[in-house]
Amino acid sequence: MGKLRIIAALLLLSPSLGWGWGREGHRIIAMVAEQHLSPAANVMVQSLLGNKRLDSIASWADDLREKHPETGPWHYVNIPLGGRYDARRDCPPPRSCVVEKITEFSLVLRDKTASRRERAEALKFIVHFVGDIHQPLHTVGEEQDGNDIRVRFLGHSLCGPYDCNLHGVWDTSMILHAGLRTDEYAERLEELIEQQHLAAQSGGTPEQWANEATKMARSAWVRDGTDLDEEYYRREIIVVNWQLARAGLRLAKLLNDASGN
Protein backbone atom coordinates (compact mmCIF):
# COMPACT_ATOMS: atom_id res chain seq x y z
CA MET A 1 0.00 0.00 0.00
CA GLY A 2 1.43 3.39 -1.00
CA LYS A 3 1.69 6.28 1.40
CA LEU A 4 -1.28 8.11 -0.13
CA ARG A 5 -3.48 5.02 0.19
CA ILE A 6 -2.43 4.64 3.82
CA ILE A 7 -3.47 8.20 4.58
CA ALA A 8 -6.78 7.70 2.75
CA ALA A 9 -7.50 4.58 4.75
CA LEU A 10 -6.69 6.38 7.97
CA LEU A 11 -9.09 9.14 7.05
CA LEU A 12 -11.86 6.57 6.77
CA LEU A 13 -11.05 4.91 10.07
CA SER A 14 -9.91 7.87 12.14
CA PRO A 15 -12.96 7.98 14.49
CA SER A 16 -11.71 4.79 16.15
CA LEU A 17 -8.24 6.11 16.92
CA GLY A 18 -7.50 6.03 20.64
CA TRP A 19 -10.33 3.56 21.36
CA GLY A 20 -8.46 0.27 21.68
CA TRP A 21 -7.67 -1.54 18.47
CA GLY A 22 -9.34 0.29 15.61
CA ARG A 23 -12.28 -1.31 13.82
CA GLU A 24 -9.95 -3.29 11.59
CA GLY A 25 -8.07 -4.77 14.54
CA HIS A 26 -11.24 -5.79 16.35
CA ARG A 27 -12.64 -7.39 13.19
CA ILE A 28 -9.42 -9.33 12.64
CA ILE A 29 -9.51 -10.68 16.20
CA ALA A 30 -13.13 -11.77 15.79
CA MET A 31 -12.31 -13.49 12.49
CA VAL A 32 -9.50 -15.44 14.12
CA ALA A 33 -11.77 -16.40 17.01
CA GLU A 34 -14.45 -17.73 14.66
CA GLN A 35 -11.97 -20.20 13.18
CA HIS A 36 -11.41 -21.73 16.61
CA LEU A 37 -14.96 -21.95 17.97
CA SER A 38 -16.32 -25.35 18.96
CA PRO A 39 -19.60 -26.51 17.38
CA ALA A 40 -21.40 -25.79 20.66
CA ALA A 41 -19.93 -22.27 20.81
CA ASN A 42 -21.01 -21.65 17.22
CA VAL A 43 -24.55 -22.65 18.13
CA MET A 44 -24.46 -20.35 21.17
CA VAL A 45 -23.18 -17.39 19.14
CA GLN A 46 -25.77 -17.88 16.41
CA SER A 47 -28.58 -18.23 18.94
CA LEU A 48 -27.60 -14.90 20.47
CA LEU A 49 -26.61 -12.94 17.36
CA GLY A 50 -28.91 -14.46 14.77
CA ASN A 51 -27.29 -14.35 11.34
CA LYS A 52 -24.57 -11.90 12.38
CA ARG A 53 -20.91 -12.86 12.47
CA LEU A 54 -18.62 -11.98 15.37
CA ASP A 55 -16.65 -9.50 13.27
CA SER A 56 -19.84 -7.55 12.48
CA ILE A 57 -20.37 -6.72 16.18
CA ALA A 58 -16.70 -6.44 17.18
CA SER A 59 -16.86 -2.63 17.57
CA TRP A 60 -20.37 -2.49 19.04
CA ALA A 61 -19.01 -1.53 22.46
CA ASP A 62 -17.17 1.47 20.97
CA ASP A 63 -20.33 2.61 19.20
CA LEU A 64 -22.31 2.19 22.44
CA ARG A 65 -20.09 4.44 24.51
CA GLU A 66 -20.91 7.43 22.35
CA LYS A 67 -24.39 7.36 23.90
CA HIS A 68 -23.30 5.75 27.17
CA PRO A 69 -20.04 7.42 28.18
CA GLU A 70 -20.24 5.72 31.58
CA THR A 71 -19.04 2.57 29.80
CA GLY A 72 -15.83 4.29 28.67
CA PRO A 73 -13.66 3.16 31.64
CA TRP A 74 -14.66 -0.45 30.96
CA HIS A 75 -12.36 -0.52 27.91
CA TYR A 76 -9.01 -0.14 29.68
CA VAL A 77 -7.05 -0.51 32.91
CA ASN A 78 -4.44 1.90 34.24
CA ILE A 79 -1.56 -0.25 35.47
CA PRO A 80 1.63 1.70 36.22
CA LEU A 81 4.07 1.33 33.34
CA GLY A 82 6.30 -1.63 34.15
CA GLY A 83 4.07 -2.70 37.04
CA ARG A 84 1.60 -5.52 37.63
CA TYR A 85 -2.16 -5.45 38.07
CA ASP A 86 -3.41 -4.62 41.56
CA ALA A 87 -7.21 -4.63 41.72
CA ARG A 88 -7.39 -2.30 44.72
CA ARG A 89 -5.16 0.27 43.05
CA ASP A 90 -5.98 -0.18 39.36
CA CYS A 91 -9.64 -1.18 39.42
CA PRO A 92 -11.27 0.02 42.64
CA PRO A 93 -15.04 -0.31 43.23
CA PRO A 94 -17.27 -0.38 41.31
CA ARG A 95 -14.76 -2.52 39.38
CA SER A 96 -15.17 -0.59 36.15
CA CYS A 97 -11.98 -1.59 34.29
CA VAL A 98 -11.56 -4.05 31.42
CA VAL A 99 -10.02 -6.78 33.61
CA GLU A 100 -13.07 -7.07 35.84
CA LYS A 101 -15.61 -6.46 33.08
CA ILE A 102 -14.41 -9.44 31.03
CA THR A 103 -14.94 -11.66 34.07
CA GLU A 104 -18.30 -10.05 34.88
CA PHE A 105 -19.73 -10.44 31.38
CA SER A 106 -18.35 -13.96 31.07
CA LEU A 107 -20.44 -14.94 34.07
CA VAL A 108 -23.53 -13.41 32.46
CA LEU A 109 -22.86 -15.27 29.21
CA ARG A 110 -22.60 -18.56 31.09
CA ASP A 111 -25.81 -17.92 33.03
CA LYS A 112 -28.55 -19.88 31.28
CA THR A 113 -31.14 -18.16 33.51
CA ALA A 114 -30.20 -14.73 32.13
CA SER A 115 -32.36 -13.36 29.34
CA ARG A 116 -31.33 -13.70 25.70
CA ARG A 117 -30.89 -9.91 25.51
CA GLU A 118 -28.60 -9.89 28.56
CA ARG A 119 -26.49 -12.74 27.24
CA ALA A 120 -26.29 -11.24 23.74
CA GLU A 121 -25.12 -7.94 25.19
CA ALA A 122 -22.57 -9.74 27.36
CA LEU A 123 -21.26 -11.54 24.26
CA LYS A 124 -20.83 -8.25 22.39
CA PHE A 125 -18.92 -6.72 25.29
CA ILE A 126 -16.68 -9.78 25.64
CA VAL A 127 -15.78 -9.83 21.93
CA HIS A 128 -14.65 -6.22 22.17
CA PHE A 129 -13.03 -6.23 25.60
CA VAL A 130 -10.86 -9.28 24.96
CA GLY A 131 -9.49 -7.31 22.03
CA ASP A 132 -8.99 -4.16 24.12
CA ILE A 133 -7.03 -5.90 26.88
CA HIS A 134 -4.54 -7.22 24.33
CA GLN A 135 -3.75 -3.73 23.00
CA PRO A 136 -0.67 -2.92 25.13
CA LEU A 137 -1.42 0.79 25.45
CA HIS A 138 -4.87 0.01 26.84
CA THR A 139 -3.30 -1.31 30.01
CA VAL A 140 -1.21 1.68 31.13
CA GLY A 141 -2.32 5.04 32.44
CA GLU A 142 0.73 7.20 31.77
CA GLU A 143 0.25 10.05 29.31
CA GLN A 144 -3.44 9.15 28.86
CA ASP A 145 -2.60 5.65 27.60
CA GLY A 146 -0.09 7.16 25.19
CA ASN A 147 -2.65 9.50 23.62
CA ASP A 148 -0.64 12.49 24.86
CA ILE A 149 2.58 11.28 23.23
CA ARG A 150 2.73 12.97 19.86
CA VAL A 151 4.73 11.08 17.24
CA ARG A 152 5.48 10.92 13.57
CA PHE A 153 4.70 7.58 11.93
CA LEU A 154 7.00 6.65 9.04
CA GLY A 155 7.62 10.32 8.39
CA HIS A 156 4.01 11.49 8.70
CA SER A 157 2.76 13.82 11.43
CA LEU A 158 -0.90 13.18 10.61
CA CYS A 159 -2.83 9.92 11.06
CA GLY A 160 -5.94 10.78 9.09
CA PRO A 161 -7.09 14.30 10.01
CA TYR A 162 -5.53 14.08 13.47
CA ASP A 163 -2.03 14.50 14.81
CA CYS A 164 -0.41 11.09 15.24
CA ASN A 165 -0.10 9.88 18.81
CA LEU A 166 1.44 6.69 20.14
CA HIS A 167 -1.89 5.13 21.12
CA GLY A 168 -3.50 5.80 17.75
CA VAL A 169 -0.53 4.39 15.87
CA TRP A 170 -0.87 1.13 17.81
CA ASP A 171 -4.65 1.09 17.39
CA THR A 172 -4.73 1.42 13.64
CA SER A 173 -1.75 2.79 11.74
CA MET A 174 0.56 -0.21 12.06
CA ILE A 175 -2.19 -2.63 11.03
CA LEU A 176 -3.13 -0.55 7.98
CA HIS A 177 0.51 -0.21 6.94
CA ALA A 178 0.53 -3.94 6.16
CA GLY A 179 -1.77 -3.17 3.21
CA LEU A 180 -3.97 -6.24 3.73
CA ARG A 181 -7.74 -6.68 3.80
CA THR A 182 -9.07 -7.82 7.17
CA ASP A 183 -9.72 -11.35 5.91
CA GLU A 184 -6.22 -11.51 4.44
CA TYR A 185 -4.74 -10.31 7.71
CA ALA A 186 -6.71 -12.94 9.64
CA GLU A 187 -5.41 -15.62 7.26
CA ARG A 188 -1.83 -14.48 7.86
CA LEU A 189 -2.42 -14.74 11.58
CA GLU A 190 -3.69 -18.30 11.17
CA GLU A 191 -0.35 -19.12 9.55
CA LEU A 192 1.44 -17.45 12.48
CA ILE A 193 -0.65 -19.45 14.96
CA GLU A 194 0.33 -22.70 13.29
CA GLN A 195 3.99 -21.84 12.80
CA GLN A 196 4.52 -20.53 16.34
CA HIS A 197 2.19 -23.05 18.04
CA LEU A 198 0.28 -20.18 19.61
CA ALA A 199 -2.76 -22.34 20.36
CA ALA A 200 -0.86 -23.44 23.46
CA GLN A 201 -1.22 -19.84 24.73
CA SER A 202 -5.00 -19.66 24.40
CA GLY A 203 -5.63 -19.91 28.14
CA GLY A 204 -5.02 -17.56 31.03
CA THR A 205 -7.04 -14.96 32.89
CA PRO A 206 -7.82 -11.31 32.13
CA GLU A 207 -5.38 -10.32 34.89
CA GLN A 208 -2.59 -12.35 33.26
CA TRP A 209 -3.40 -10.91 29.85
CA ALA A 210 -3.24 -7.37 31.24
CA ASN A 211 0.13 -8.04 32.88
CA GLU A 212 1.50 -9.42 29.58
CA ALA A 213 0.28 -6.38 27.69
CA THR A 214 1.77 -3.96 30.22
CA LYS A 215 5.22 -5.48 29.68
CA MET A 216 4.81 -4.97 25.94
CA ALA A 217 3.71 -1.38 26.47
CA ARG A 218 6.96 -0.67 28.27
CA SER A 219 9.04 -1.80 25.29
CA ALA A 220 6.77 0.12 22.88
CA TRP A 221 6.97 3.37 24.89
CA VAL A 222 8.69 6.40 23.34
CA ARG A 223 9.18 10.04 24.20
CA ASP A 224 6.92 12.80 22.98
CA GLY A 225 7.95 13.90 19.49
CA THR A 226 9.57 10.60 18.48
CA ASP A 227 9.67 9.65 14.80
CA LEU A 228 8.50 6.03 14.63
CA ASP A 229 10.63 4.80 11.75
CA GLU A 230 10.68 1.59 9.73
CA GLU A 231 12.89 -0.10 12.32
CA TYR A 232 10.30 0.60 15.03
CA TYR A 233 7.54 -0.70 12.79
CA ARG A 234 9.36 -3.92 11.91
CA ARG A 235 10.08 -4.60 15.57
CA GLU A 236 6.68 -3.75 17.01
CA ILE A 237 4.46 -5.18 14.25
CA ILE A 238 5.63 -8.58 15.52
CA VAL A 239 4.08 -7.71 18.88
CA VAL A 240 0.91 -6.41 17.21
CA ASN A 241 0.50 -9.66 15.29
CA TRP A 242 1.12 -11.85 18.32
CA GLN A 243 -1.42 -9.86 20.33
CA LEU A 244 -4.06 -9.98 17.61
CA ALA A 245 -3.58 -13.73 17.20
CA ARG A 246 -3.59 -14.49 20.92
CA ALA A 247 -6.63 -12.27 21.46
CA GLY A 248 -8.50 -14.28 18.84
CA LEU A 249 -7.48 -17.60 20.36
CA ARG A 250 -8.32 -16.50 23.88
CA LEU A 251 -11.66 -15.08 22.83
CA ALA A 252 -12.50 -18.40 21.19
CA LYS A 253 -11.53 -20.37 24.29
CA LEU A 254 -13.58 -18.08 26.51
CA LEU A 255 -16.63 -18.60 24.28
CA ASN A 256 -16.01 -22.34 24.04
CA ASP A 257 -15.87 -22.56 27.82
CA ALA A 258 -19.03 -20.48 28.17
CA SER A 259 -20.86 -22.87 25.85
CA GLY A 260 -19.84 -25.85 27.95
CA ASN A 261 -17.16 -27.11 25.56
Secondary structure, 3 states (H helix, E strand, C coil): CCHHHHHHHHHHHHHHCCCCCCHHHHHHHHHHHHCCCCHHHHHHHHHHHCCCCHHHHCCHHHHHHHHCHHHHHHHCCCECCCCCCCHHHHCCCCCCCHHHHHHHHHHHHHCCCCCHHHHHHHHHHHHHHHHHHCCHHHCECCCCCCCCCEEEECCECEECCEECEHHHHHHHHHHHHCCCCHHHHHHHHHHHHHHCCHHHHCCCCHHHHHHHHHHHHHHHCCCCCEEECHHHHHHHHHHHHHHHHHHHHHHHHHHHHHCCC
